Amino acid sequence: MKKATEYVYVAAGVLFLTFQTSCQPLRPETEENDVKLFGLGLNEKNKLAGAGWIKEPLQLDREYVSPEEKARHEEFGEIIRRYQIERTQHNGGIKRGFHAKQLGCTLGRFQVLDQIPSELQQGIFMPGTSYEVMGRFSSGLGTIEKDAELDVKGLALKLLNIEGPKLIQSKLPNENLPNSRSVDFTMTNVPTFGTKNSTDFMEFAKAAHDGNKGPFLLKHPIALQRLAGSVTRKIGDLALESFWSGGASRIGPKTMKFRVAPCDGRKQFSPTRKVTENYYRESLQEHLNSESVCYDFYVQMQLDPYKQPIENPQEFWKESETPSILMAKVTFDKQDLAKNDALCERITFHPWNTIAAHQPLGEVNRARLFIYHASSEERSKSGIQFDPPNF
Ligand code: HEM
């Protein structure tokens, strides 16, 4: 019954937003509107960029860390841990706090292009370099549901055999974490993150945990707007989805967002048969039975701290203002998904399992440091493991 109510809420919300946006934009879309709205004052302008409490003008490539946020982020980790435990029976064991349902675990190659702009030759992006890569496809919720459930999809990439210190160890120095020889990139099939900060997202987490997301979505119309198009869109072949980073990260001294899109501009299509309980895994396997899965890996650069804010991942970085730059190809050759399932279930993909050149940025990413740690620790009682064995 709750599920049916949720569909009604989402449908009503979409109608409401369609009507509202056709009459009056929800947020400034033009320079002219920006000026009018920003005429309200610096703090208002900063608020739109997710950092309303900052009194000074925002600067390029700069984070704004609130002094009280760390305690809040640690508490969020403990809440997620509690949810994981409470869902044990439903999920058939302790699973990830989000992205619990694994849709496929793939092995392949991440090939950096031979030619990329010199200022972007940072960290892992050295021209011509190639890495073994693992991909974990997932559904976003922290509970295992049938594929007909409205939900975002995730793709986490793990580039293997990368030596050197990783941020996860330096940022959580007192934890008993193993050394890592990998670098992770996490993405979802939504162009922007659903909420402007981690507090709102945790409100969503509570609503999802209580099985009552409708009121949350109506209270947060921008979250609904950002999610509606992606979660209600029909996916015929999971391998033909695009995935976005949501948040920003470093690329050397500069700031980027990253995303992957199917190679050669291949387009998604609607399912040609009924969406069964495990439709997305089946569609991925069907694709991998007949041909490789291939993605183009792009970055977008921060060129203006208000148009491409770091602290508010709900803001879309417009292609017209910061065009995507092709950096690498990700290829998963034909393979049997069942072979790698246990591997991906066991290991941790973590936005902070990365090198300093690609540090995650912004409040939501700072929260993820503690939240993913708690979730990983809870499900890996024998110890967090960043790297697959034998690599
Ligand atoms: C405050 C915001 C967020 C919270 C609370 C959150 C929470 C979580 C948790 C608890 C996990 C499971 C971690 C584990 O046990 O390994 C997870 C996994 C994941 N998250 Fe988030 N997340 C947030 C933001 C994001 C963003 C911005 C993205 C990217 C757009 C993202 C994409 C993913 C993906 C792809 C996974 C699955 C990783 C895997 O396959 O192991 N999350 N998230």
Residues whose N, C-alpha, C, O or C-beta is under 5 A from the ligand:
A	BS01	HEM	I80 R96 G97 F98 H99 R136 S138 G154 L155 A156 T186 M187 T188 F193 S198 F201 W244 S245 G246 G247 T348 F349 V364 A367 I371 Y372 S375 S376
